[in-house]
Amino acid sequence: MFAVIKTGGKQYRVAADDVISVEKLAGEPGDIIAFESVLMVGEGADATIGSPTVEGATVAGEVVEQTRGPKVIAFKKRRRKNSRRKRGHRQHLTMVKITEILTGGAKPKAAAKKAAPKAESKPVAAEAATSAGGGDIELIAGVGPAIKKKLVAAGVTSWEQIAGWSAADIERFDAELNLRGRIEREEWVEQARELLAGKPPRAKVDQKAAEKSAE
């Protein structure tokens, strides 16, 4: 089932577990947000179209992060007037993960868990244990902290998940997370399979090779 919601003057087609970027909303990561301007809900013959909104329908989402969009340059010049103006702008955005599509006046559930602790506060022993268990996707070359945050928000937290991606999964995640072909270009699936097989991370192998060549 999907719904069409309106927020920030724009409309979004959403389904459960979708991660969307909307104009800034108040809230901290982990907070639950309710979108009550639902223009359409359902699917196929069971779809309900609002006039203008669907009565009793609500879409709930969890704040993933507060971020900013790409920089936009506004440049204006008046010919032969020695007049020009250049201004930059970065729109404040909120990344939201859709959790529920509710009808019949149902209310969204409260957050079941708090936001995960930051990586910096994790003890070294716990971090090593996580890596041994195949949970540290940042060991895949090309997955930095920012991309790891996007993957975790999309529900990807282990090497096993990445190793099992199909071509359709790769295409979907590449489009949803705006990775611009990095998954195939940097061979994330192959790297995840190598890590599961007990091989060292490629980043460390490449670093050792570079140190040997420098000697």
Secondary structure, DSSP 4 states (H G I P E B T S, - for coil): -EEEEEETTEEEEEETT-EEEEE--S--TT-EEEE--EEEEE-GGG-EE-SSS-TT-EEEEEEEEEEE---EEEEEEETTTTEEEEEEE--EEEEEEEEEEE-TTPPPPPPSSPPPPPGGGS-HHHHHHHHHTT--GGGSTT--HHHHHHHHHTT--SHHHHHT--HHHHHHHHHHTT-TTHHHHTTHHHHHHHHHTTPPPHHHHHHHHHHHHH-
